[in-house]
Amino acid sequence: MELTFWGVRGSFPVARPHARRFGGNTPCVQVTAEGNHVVIDAGTGIRRLGQRLLSQGCPRELTLLISHPHWDHIQGFPYFEPAYEPEIEISIFSILRDEDKLETLFSGQQHVAFFPTPLEQLPSKVRFLELEEGRPQDVAGFQILTHRLNHPGVSSGYRLERDGLVLAYVCDVAPSRDVLLADPRPGVSEEAFLQELFENQVRLAEGADLVIYDTFFTPAEYAERRHWGHSTLEDGLEICRLAGADHLFMFHHNPERRDEELAILYEEARRMGESQGLNVHVACEGQTWKLERGGLTACE
């Protein structure tokens, strides 16, 4: 299994010198195994991914997993070049939504008032499907599980399993300790739902070889902006400890965070991770990692 980071920043893309080292595009992660491609989120990083796929001979079937429809996670899709190839089929998955279906939201983003090519006129074959929460499903050669997370609206994380390897994507998530940000679940108290959302993080990361986690805030920043729906490195370390995960990737970097500051935070994180037997890495745009039974290695 290989993963490539095409976008690692959160909230909005950054094209400034301070983000040159780790990258300024918004979330997009490519996971591949034996010719199967799964793309998690369609931030601005998906444009470069699309160009790479076409230059290498794009597979006829592509799978996208969308965590939630906030703009930084879908704004790159109109510029995804495989969507303009008639022989390509694109399956876009999200968690089951009672309202505001993902297809409607994607269509709105490409309304002719905002974009010259409406979703319905794309040459490729695009279909939207939903995953039932907590029920693993075979998709594109992977077993995929989704659970809701504590983030404004309806947002979810993903767990991908294949050949005994597990990758968890837990992005855009608040700690679930003190404030409910997700849309409430009917008939469930706020306290009970907060506990469920916290446990969902552990379920996704349970025994994972690798966890991609939202480390947008420092503790001081979180104290000032609890309502934004993001976490800290310390939250990621806690979830990985409870879940028994092996590797943690810092992800969804604050767009105002200078590369020099992020590098310092990473060194602190690496030492903190070592104290609990966890390998900590920082997601860097354009970098590919190979995950196999023997461990995790960076590719050239």
C-alpha positions as MATLAB code, in Angstrom:
seq = 'MELTFWGVRGSFPVARPHARRFGGNTPCVQVTAEGNHVVIDAGTGIRRLGQRLLSQGCPRELTLLISHPHWDHIQGFPYFEPAYEPEIEISIFSILRDEDKLETLFSGQQHVAFFPTPLEQLPSKVRFLELEEGRPQDVAGFQILTHRLNHPGVSSGYRLERDGLVLAYVCDVAPSRDVLLADPRPGVSEEAFLQELFENQVRLAEGADLVIYDTFFTPAEYAERRHWGHSTLEDGLEICRLAGADHLFMFHHNPERRDEELAILYEEARRMGESQGLNVHVACEGQTWKLERGGLTACE';
ca = [
       0.000    0.000    0.000;
       1.323    3.445   -0.916;
       0.064    6.877    0.059;
       0.927   10.225   -1.459;
       0.098   13.603    0.036;
      -1.135   16.052   -2.625;
      -2.560   18.626   -0.214;
      -1.795   19.004    3.497;
      -3.002   22.481    4.591;
      -6.369   23.219    6.153;
      -9.033   25.914    5.741;
      -7.663   27.606    2.619;
      -4.789   27.161    0.157;
      -1.591   29.143    0.661;
       0.741   30.355   -2.094;
       3.315   32.145    0.023;
       6.999   31.538    0.828;
       6.227   30.427    4.390;
       4.441   27.295    3.096;
       6.924   26.261    0.414;
       8.574   23.389    2.324;
       5.506   21.436    3.466;
       3.098   22.668    0.799;
       0.133   25.006    0.599;
      -2.642   22.974   -1.073;
      -5.721   21.853    0.829;
      -6.416   18.196    1.727;
      -5.979   15.429   -0.803;
      -4.412   12.019   -0.106;
      -3.936    9.252   -2.671;
      -3.847    5.609   -1.529;
      -2.884    2.912   -4.019;
      -2.477   -0.840   -3.956;
      -1.964   -3.126   -6.954;
      -3.508   -0.699   -9.419;
      -6.430    0.335   -7.227;
      -6.660    4.058   -6.515;
      -8.549    5.666   -3.633;
      -8.404    9.434   -3.198;
      -9.370   10.923    0.151;
     -10.787   14.449   -0.111;
     -10.732   16.775   -3.100;
      -8.971   19.901   -1.896;
      -6.810   21.952   -4.233;
      -4.125   19.258   -4.153;
      -6.300   17.066   -6.374;
      -5.428   19.161   -9.423;
      -1.792   18.047   -9.429;
      -2.889   14.493   -8.722;
      -5.160   14.552  -11.758;
      -2.360   15.810  -13.962;
      -0.044   13.081  -12.682;
      -2.629   10.354  -13.269;
      -3.228   11.424  -16.862;
       0.500   11.671  -17.584;
       1.006    8.110  -16.359;
      -2.018    6.548  -18.033;
      -5.015    7.135  -15.806;
      -6.974    4.064  -14.665;
     -10.516    3.896  -15.990;
     -12.015    3.690  -12.498;
     -11.258    6.136   -9.695;
     -12.679    6.273   -6.189;
     -13.002    9.418   -4.074;
     -13.832    9.443   -0.362;
     -15.102   12.818    0.840;
     -14.899   13.470    4.573;
     -17.270   16.469    4.433;
     -18.245   19.237    2.019;
     -16.456   22.230    3.545;
     -14.773   24.074    0.692;
     -11.194   23.201    1.543;
     -12.109   19.521    1.055;
     -14.010   19.785   -2.239;
     -12.832   22.972   -3.977;
     -10.311   21.182   -6.173;
     -12.767   18.822   -7.862;
     -13.820   21.191  -10.697;
     -10.129   21.259  -11.706;
      -9.616   17.471  -11.539;
      -8.641   16.726  -15.146;
      -9.697   13.028  -15.190;
     -13.274   14.293  -14.734;
     -13.061   15.660  -18.290;
     -12.150   12.307  -19.858;
     -15.221   10.418  -21.202;
     -13.733    6.945  -20.691;
     -13.151    7.449  -16.944;
     -15.619    6.507  -14.211;
     -15.412    8.353  -10.899;
     -17.217    7.008   -7.829;
     -17.555    9.602   -5.062;
     -18.383    8.216   -1.620;
     -19.473    9.952    1.569;
     -21.148    8.956    4.809;
     -24.918    8.510    4.574;
     -26.490   11.967    4.823;
     -30.169   12.597    5.615;
     -30.102   16.076    4.102;
     -27.803   18.091    1.834;
     -26.797   15.168   -0.330;
     -23.217   15.376   -1.554;
     -24.242   15.311   -5.218;
     -26.420   18.379   -4.688;
     -23.597   20.200   -2.921;
     -21.061   19.341   -5.640;
     -23.542   20.455   -8.278;
     -24.024   23.757   -6.470;
     -20.287   24.349   -6.399;
     -20.228   23.998  -10.196;
     -23.356   26.029  -10.884;
     -22.847   28.036  -14.060;
     -22.770   31.227  -11.987;
     -19.577   29.998  -10.304;
     -17.917   27.679  -12.828;
     -18.169   27.305  -16.621;
     -18.739   23.533  -16.668;
     -21.692   22.252  -14.595;
     -21.242   18.942  -12.805;
     -23.949   17.389  -14.972;
     -22.004   18.219  -18.150;
     -18.704   16.618  -17.189;
     -17.604   14.152  -19.900;
     -16.614   11.487  -17.355;
     -19.102    9.186  -15.689;
     -19.515   10.532  -12.156;
     -21.673    8.764   -9.598;
     -22.316    9.507   -5.942;
     -22.686    6.761   -3.351;
     -23.128    6.691    0.416;
     -21.573    4.503    3.089;
     -23.557    3.451    6.124;
     -21.787    4.444    9.308;
     -20.093    1.605   11.159;
     -20.634   -0.948    8.395;
     -17.444   -2.012    6.528;
     -17.826   -2.158    2.764;
     -15.571   -3.461   -0.001;
     -14.635   -0.554   -2.271;
     -11.908   -0.520   -4.933;
     -10.013   -3.422   -3.398;
     -10.125   -1.988    0.134;
     -12.425   -2.631    3.061;
     -13.620    0.819    4.045;
     -15.284    1.903    7.265;
     -16.593    5.374    8.109;
     -17.651    7.021   11.371;
     -18.874   10.503   12.189;
     -16.546   13.008   13.852;
     -17.053   16.112   15.982;
     -16.889   18.880   13.394;
     -19.533   21.414   12.275;
     -22.168   19.780   10.082;
     -21.847   16.122    9.077;
     -18.213   15.046    8.844;
     -16.622   11.610    8.970;
     -13.291    9.840    9.099;
     -12.259    6.714    7.191;
     -10.524    3.429    7.905;
      -9.001    1.580    4.939;
      -7.910   -2.057    5.278;
      -6.155   -4.300    2.775;
      -3.966   -7.380    3.179;
      -3.768   -6.933    6.929;
      -2.682   -3.278    6.718;
      -4.771   -0.451    8.160;
      -4.737    3.272    7.357;
      -6.971    5.688    9.266;
      -7.916    9.202    8.148;
      -9.151   11.276   11.088;
      -9.281   14.838    9.821;
     -11.349   17.893   10.755;
     -12.178   16.730   14.231;
     -12.511   18.416   17.615;
     -11.586   16.589   20.833;
     -15.237   15.822   21.780;
     -14.671   16.734   25.427;
     -16.437   20.009   26.005;
     -18.429   21.283   23.018;
     -20.603   19.513   20.471;
     -19.974   20.921   16.997;
     -21.406   18.141   14.849;
     -25.056   18.143   13.880;
     -26.827   16.382   16.782;
     -28.146   12.857   16.524;
     -31.911   12.765   17.171;
     -32.836   11.084   20.425;
     -29.278   11.106   21.799;
     -28.182   13.506   24.531;
     -25.319   15.900   23.854;
     -23.161   14.228   26.498;
     -23.773   10.746   25.099;
     -23.168   11.866   21.532;
     -19.902   13.578   22.471;
     -18.733   10.333   24.039;
     -19.749    8.399   20.922;
     -17.870   10.811   18.672;
     -14.737   10.466   20.791;
     -14.977    6.682   20.682;
     -15.419    6.877   16.907;
     -11.895    8.263   16.620;
     -10.555    5.260   18.506;
     -12.637    2.861   16.397;
     -11.184    4.270   13.201;
      -7.612    4.118   14.507;
      -7.882    0.788   16.370;
      -4.676   -1.164   15.728;
      -3.909    1.021   12.695;
      -0.520    0.895   11.079;
      -0.867    4.550   10.157;
      -3.133    7.400   11.274;
      -3.467   10.703    9.408;
      -4.693   13.164   12.041;
      -5.863   16.776   12.219;
      -3.169   18.676   14.178;
      -4.281   22.165   13.116;
      -3.979   23.797   16.557;
      -1.472   24.199   19.337;
      -3.116   23.900   22.788;
      -3.049   27.696   23.192;
      -4.718   28.197   19.802;
      -7.370   25.609   20.569;
      -8.264   27.373   23.823;
      -9.138   30.480   21.801;
     -10.941   28.751   18.911;
     -12.667   25.667   20.292;
     -15.634   26.262   17.978;
     -13.579   25.778   14.800;
     -13.674   21.974   14.993;
      -9.990   21.048   14.934;
      -7.533   19.261   17.209;
      -3.985   19.383   18.504;
      -1.007   17.074   18.340;
      -1.704   16.077   21.941;
      -5.180   14.892   20.901;
      -3.688   12.827   18.106;
      -1.158   11.249   20.462;
      -3.931   10.339   22.880;
      -6.082    8.709   20.205;
      -3.129    6.728   18.845;
      -2.200    5.584   22.354;
      -5.747    4.421   23.099;
      -6.007    2.732   19.701;
      -2.562    1.126   19.725;
      -1.549    2.697   16.405;
       2.026    2.560   15.065;
       2.480    5.741   13.008;
       0.914    9.207   13.273;
       1.012   11.829   10.511;
       0.491   15.459   11.478;
      -1.959   16.830    8.886;
      -4.318   19.689    7.995;
      -1.651   22.213    8.907;
      -2.702   25.706    9.927;
      -2.380   27.861    6.763;
      -0.740   30.630    8.790;
       1.828   28.251   10.297;
       5.284   28.992    8.942;
       7.306   26.012    7.770;
       9.978   26.809   10.354;
       7.383   26.715   13.133;
       5.890   23.489   11.811;
       9.329   21.875   11.729;
       9.876   22.781   15.392;
       6.463   21.386   16.341;
       7.308   18.210   14.464;
      10.569   17.699   16.372;
       8.695   18.118   19.649;
       6.032   15.726   18.415;
       8.598   13.130   17.404;
      10.073   13.130   20.912;
       6.641   12.965   22.511;
       5.707   10.051   20.275;
       8.862    8.138   21.130;
       7.913    8.253   24.809;
       4.793    6.191   24.038;
       6.282    3.990   21.318;
       4.653    5.908   18.489;
       6.361    7.058   15.292;
       5.339   10.631   14.433;
       5.729   12.175   10.975;
       4.635   15.436    9.375;
       2.652   15.298    6.129;
       4.541   16.988    3.305;
       2.987   17.748   -0.064;
       4.296   15.562   -2.871;
       5.807   12.941   -0.580;
       5.018    9.251   -1.057;
       5.246    6.577    1.644;
       5.150    2.817    1.282;
       3.322    0.871    3.964;
       3.974   -2.855    4.202;
       4.130   -5.495    6.890;
       7.733   -4.639    7.625;
       6.904   -1.017    8.413;
       6.712    2.384    6.764;
       9.328    3.841    4.413;
       9.577    7.112    2.511;
       9.846    6.731   -1.269;
      12.260    8.738   -3.394;
];
